[in-house]
Amino acid sequence: MPQKATKIQSKSKRTTIDAAEVRQFEQLATQWWDEAGPMKPLHRLNPARLGYLKHQICPRFNRDEADFSAFKGLQILDVGCGGGLITEPLCRLGATVTGIDAGAENIKTAKQHAHQHSLNIHYAATTVEKMAATGKKFDVVTALEIIEHVADPALFVSACARLVKKNGLLIFSTLNRTPKSYLLGIIAAEYILRWVPAGTHDWKKFVRPSELARPLEEHGFEITDISGLIFNPLRNEFNISKTDVAVNYFLTARKL
């Protein structure tokens, strides 16, 4: 009996929050929208991220990618929204958007910026598992550059999966755990090029595509796309790659 009680108590304490990670990003909360600040890489890759999202979402819901209101009528949840860098474009494309983040300071910045630009976005400082517990479901759930920062990836994937409507989409982006990602994602990005503050990432927490695909399939999803995100130094921009997923990649799954 005592052992069973201990197991139940341990399970109830599971959380996706890594307190150190949350503090790290909250310390940068006021700089989310500074295109020359520590979030500069996210600003630079945002066009590629948004292009990928449109390319996955529009065909699924019979929308025209060239339409400025292509996401009208869709309910989208942006998990780990930070200051709202991708949440706002989703709203501008017509979606009804909810953004959640474990960092209260990040949400404060996101709310202020949305208000300044007259954007109607629902933001909440909460965890994905608490959001899933509400029973709400969305047409699309995005979790971009966040799973590598959580304490319990399995719980994170499970909670995200519960938030997606039948035939809806769940879209992740993260860093692959490869020698190349260590060299480019850690050594180069953090210590040589100084794109992000040193210590932003822990290579051991990077997630291989197979490690993300397997639990999603167990939760009743079909993997519909895996694409890489690569940096083109000649054009000084990020592009989507169908073949190179060794560093950054996207994974899209449809709930069956």
HUNOR-V551080 format. One record per helix or strand. SS is the DSSP state (hx for helix, st for strand). FROM is the first residue (numbers start at 1). TO is the last residue. Records with the same first field share a line. If there is no record, write none. Layout:
SS->FROM-TO + FROM-TO
This chain:
hx->2-12 + 19-26 + 29-31 + 40-60 + 87-92 + 104-116 + 128-133 + 147-149 + 153-162 + 179-192 + 203-205 + 209-218
st->75-79 + 96-101 + 122-125 + 138-144 + 164-175 + 221-232 + 237-241 + 248-255
